[in-house]
Each structure stands twice: as structure tokens, then as C-alpha cells.
Amino acid sequence: MRKATFKIWRGNSEGGEFKSYDADIQPGMVVLDAVLQIQGEQAGDLACRWNCRAGKCGSCSAEINGKPKLMCMTRMNTLPENEPITVEPMKAFPLKKDLVTDVSWNYEVKKKIKKFKPRAPDAEDGTWRMSQGDVDRVQEFRKCIECFLCQDVCHVLRDHHKHEEFIGPRFLVYAAALEMHPLDTENRLGDLKDESNIGYCNITKCCTKVCPESITITDNAIIPLKERVVDEFYDPLTKLVKILRRK
């Protein structure tokens, strides 16, 4: 067992500061274990959000040593031993208290995205026929646990605060799961261009780097959606075909 020093952000929307705590670290511990130990023994009013402790609920998102991570999946032996460990709330969302942020904006965004609209069944018994390749393509996106780390690291939301104009990488992934579904017939391209402002994303891949589920957000979701928007609204040949069809 060893001692580790934690600098944990304490405060609310009106202000706050980092406060130092020492925790007893044993083999196998993760940051969440240490934070809960501090909460139980030294700071009973420390606010932090957690649930499953298994990296599947997305509740314990925070910034550890300046990097967006899940506290329950960040092992202590991966962090520097002789330096204080900083734990602070996500920066892209309003602070409630200490490590807890208000992420309700994300759920409101999700409600605005057009829902799944399947085509008519392929058979009289009400079933559909799909190729396995088409099915596999969208399965990756369904691994999302909505930890919102990708939203937190996105510069459009974090630095430029474009929450009213941009839906962020999590919901571009959600839109991709719908748009690329082999049964879906809804068209969301106009919304992605005008309301979701997909053009704001400059594909830095920062969202992909922080995803705890290793979803290839940029290459497999955002870039294909951008290509579809370009084909629909900016490709000159497509525009010509549309004009000819109207005549």
C-alpha cells in the first residue's frame, strides 16, 4: 500500500478551487475507488456521479490529469506515482457541484434527431432481408455508453460553446447509426447540414481518442456522414441530375 495525493475540484457554478487529499492506494485500485475513499473518510459532502463501476454506464466521466476519462476505468498504476493526481469535472457542460456536471442538454439534443423509420417488410410474414455486412456496419455505433467524453473533448462545444448550433460527436454517431441502418428510410441529411452543422467538425479525431468503447467515431461515422451531405447538397453532378428530374 502507498499514499497518493489527489487534487480534487471543489465548488459550484459560482466558483471553487482544488483541494488536496491523501488516499491509501492498494494494487488494482482505480481513480473512482480513491475518490470514494476520500468521500467516505475525509470529504463527506464531495459530489461525484457513478453507478456500475464497470465502464458500462458512463456516469463517472471526469478529467483526470487534464484528460477526459472514466474514473472507474483509470487504474492508479497507469498514473505518475510521485505527482499529485488532479480530478476535475468535464468542461463542456455546466457545473453543478464538485465533479458533477449537468449533461441534460445531451438528452434534449437526442430528442430532436429524426427517429428510426423502417421500410415496408420484405415478406408477408412481416420480416426483412438484410445482408450481414450492412448489419455489422452499424453495430459499432451501438456500443456507445453515453459517457459524453467525446462531447467534452470536442473543441466546438468545449472551447467555442456552440451548443445551440452543433450536436457533437456523440449524436453524429447516433445519426450515423440511423442513416446507415439497412432498413431506415428517413432522410436526416438536411438537418445534419443546417441544424446540426456537421460542417463545424474539422475531423481532428480527438473524440475517437477518448472513447472508452474504442468506437472509430471520426472515420466510421462523421466522415461518411459528411460525404453524404456533400454528395446531396454540394456535388455539381448531383445538382444537375436533380434539375433534369424536375423538368
C-alpha positions in Angstrom: 0.0 0.0 0.0 1.2 3.5 -0.8 -0.1 7.1 -0.4 -1.2 9.2 -3.3 -2.2 12.9 -3.3 -5.3 14.0 -5.1 -6.2 17.5 -6.1 -10.0 17.4 -6.5 -12.0 20.3 -7.7 -14.5 21.5 -5.1 -17.1 24.1 -5.9 -20.1 25.0 -8.0 -21.1 27.3 -10.9 -20.2 30.3 -8.8 -16.6 29.3 -8.3 -14.3 26.9 -6.4 -10.8 25.6 -6.1 -8.7 22.4 -6.0 -8.4 20.9 -2.6 -5.7 18.3 -1.7 -6.4 14.9 -0.1 -4.3 11.8 0.6 -5.6 8.4 -0.2 -4.3 4.9 0.6 -3.7 3.1 -2.7 -3.7 -0.7 -3.0 -3.0 -2.9 -6.1 -5.8 -2.9 -8.6 -7.4 0.3 -7.5 -8.9 2.8 -9.9 -9.4 6.5 -9.5 -13.0 6.1 -8.6 -12.0 3.8 -5.7 -9.7 6.5 -4.4 -12.3 9.3 -4.8 -14.9 7.3 -3.0 -12.4 6.5 -0.2 -11.8 10.3 0.1 -15.6 10.9 0.1 -16.1 8.3 2.8 -13.3 9.2 5.1 -12.4 12.9 4.6 -15.0 14.8 2.5 -18.5 13.5 3.1 -20.0 16.3 1.0 -17.9 15.6 -2.1 -20.3 15.3 -5.1 -19.4 12.7 -7.8 -21.6 10.7 -10.1 -21.1 6.9 -10.5 -23.1 3.8 -10.9 -21.8 0.5 -12.4 -18.1 0.8 -11.6 -17.5 -1.4 -14.7 -17.1 1.1 -17.5 -20.6 0.5 -19.0 -22.8 3.2 -17.6 -20.8 6.3 -18.5 -21.7 8.0 -15.2 -18.2 8.7 -13.7 -16.8 10.8 -16.5 -14.3 13.4 -15.3 -11.0 14.9 -16.3 -8.0 13.2 -14.8 -4.7 15.0 -15.1 -6.4 17.1 -17.7 -7.6 14.2 -19.9 -11.3 13.2 -20.2 -11.6 9.7 -18.8 -13.9 7.3 -16.9 -12.8 7.3 -13.3 -13.8 3.6 -12.9 -11.6 2.6 -15.9 -8.5 4.6 -15.0 -6.1 2.4 -13.0 -3.9 4.1 -10.4 -0.8 2.2 -11.7 -1.2 4.0 -15.1 -0.7 7.4 -13.4 2.5 9.0 -12.2 3.3 7.9 -8.6 5.2 10.9 -7.4 2.9 13.6 -8.6 -0.5 14.9 -7.4 -3.4 13.5 -9.4 -5.9 16.1 -10.5 -9.6 15.2 -10.8 -12.0 17.8 -12.1 -15.4 17.9 -13.8 -16.0 17.9 -17.6 -15.5 21.4 -19.1 -18.1 21.2 -21.9 -21.2 21.2 -19.6 -22.5 23.4 -16.8 -21.1 22.6 -13.4 -23.5 21.6 -10.7 -21.2 20.7 -7.8 -17.6 19.4 -7.4 -17.3 16.6 -10.1 -20.9 16.6 -11.2 -22.0 18.4 -14.4 -25.4 19.0 -15.9 -25.5 16.8 -19.0 -29.2 17.1 -19.6 -28.5 19.2 -22.8 -27.4 15.9 -24.5 -30.7 14.3 -23.9 -32.6 17.2 -25.4 -30.4 17.1 -28.5 -31.2 13.4 -28.9 -34.9 14.1 -28.9 -34.6 16.4 -31.9 -32.9 13.8 -34.2 -35.4 12.1 -36.5 -36.2 8.6 -35.3 -35.8 5.3 -37.0 -38.3 4.8 -39.9 -38.2 1.3 -41.4 -39.2 0.4 -44.9 -42.0 -2.0 -45.5 -41.3 -5.7 -44.7 -39.8 -7.8 -47.4 -42.0 -10.7 -46.8 -45.7 -11.4 -46.0 -44.8 -12.6 -42.5 -43.5 -9.1 -41.6 -39.8 -9.9 -41.8 -37.0 -8.1 -43.5 -34.0 -9.3 -45.5 -30.6 -7.7 -44.8 -27.0 -8.5 -45.7 -24.8 -9.3 -42.8 -22.3 -6.6 -43.9 -25.0 -3.9 -43.7 -25.9 -5.1 -40.2 -22.3 -5.2 -39.0 -21.7 -1.7 -40.2 -23.9 -0.1 -37.6 -23.2 -2.4 -34.7 -20.0 -0.5 -33.7 -22.1 2.6 -33.0 -24.4 0.8 -30.7 -21.5 0.3 -28.2 -21.8 3.9 -27.1 -22.4 4.2 -23.3 -23.2 7.9 -23.5 -20.3 8.9 -21.1 -20.1 12.2 -23.2 -16.3 12.2 -23.1 -16.3 12.8 -26.8 -18.6 15.7 -26.3 -16.4 17.1 -23.6 -13.2 17.0 -25.7 -14.9 18.4 -28.8 -13.5 21.9 -29.4 -16.7 23.1 -30.9 -18.5 22.5 -27.6 -15.7 22.8 -25.1 -13.9 25.9 -26.4 -16.5 27.7 -28.7 -19.6 26.8 -26.8 -21.7 26.1 -29.9 -24.3 24.0 -28.0 -27.2 25.7 -29.8 -25.7 25.1 -33.2 -23.8 21.8 -33.1 -24.9 18.4 -31.8 -21.4 17.0 -31.1 -19.7 13.7 -32.0 -21.9 11.5 -29.7 -25.0 12.5 -31.7 -23.3 12.3 -35.1 -22.6 8.7 -34.1 -26.3 8.3 -33.2 -27.3 9.8 -36.5 -24.9 7.6 -38.4 -26.4 4.5 -36.7 -29.7 5.5 -38.1 -28.6 6.8 -41.5 -26.6 3.7 -42.2 -29.2 1.2 -41.0 -30.2 -1.0 -43.9 -33.9 -0.7 -43.1 -34.1 3.1 -42.4 -35.8 5.3 -44.9 -35.7 8.7 -43.1 -33.6 11.5 -44.6 -31.6 13.5 -42.0 -29.0 15.0 -44.3 -30.7 18.4 -44.5 -30.9 18.5 -40.7 -27.2 17.5 -40.4 -26.2 20.3 -42.7 -28.4 23.1 -41.4 -29.4 22.4 -37.8 -26.7 20.1 -36.6 -24.0 22.0 -38.5 -21.9 18.9 -39.2 -19.5 21.2 -41.1 -18.2 22.6 -37.8 -16.3 19.4 -37.2 -12.8 19.6 -38.6 -12.1 15.9 -38.0 -9.2 16.3 -35.5 -10.2 12.8 -34.2 -9.9 13.9 -30.6 -13.3 12.3 -30.0 -12.1 9.0 -31.3 -9.0 9.1 -29.0 -11.1 9.5 -25.8 -13.8 7.0 -26.5 -13.7 4.2 -23.8 -15.5 1.8 -26.2 -13.0 2.4 -29.0 -15.6 3.5 -31.4 -14.0 4.8 -34.5 -16.1 8.0 -34.3 -14.4 10.1 -36.9 -13.5 7.7 -39.7 -16.6 5.4 -39.5 -19.3 7.8 -38.5 -18.5 11.5 -39.0 -16.6 11.4 -42.3 -19.2 9.1 -44.0 -22.0 11.5 -42.9 -20.0 14.5 -44.2 -19.6 12.7 -47.5 -23.3 12.1 -47.8 -24.1 15.7 -47.0 -21.6 16.9 -49.7 -23.0 14.4 -52.2 -26.5 15.6 -51.5 -26.0 19.4 -51.4 -22.7 20.3 -53.0 -21.8 17.8 -55.7 -22.4 19.6 -59.1 -23.3 16.4 -60.9 -26.0 15.5 -58.3 -27.4 19.0 -58.6 -27.6 18.6 -62.4 -29.4 15.3 -62.1 -31.9 16.9 -59.7 -32.6 19.7 -62.1 -33.1 17.3 -65.0 -35.5 15.2 -62.9 -37.6 18.3 -62.2 -38.1 19.1 -65.9 
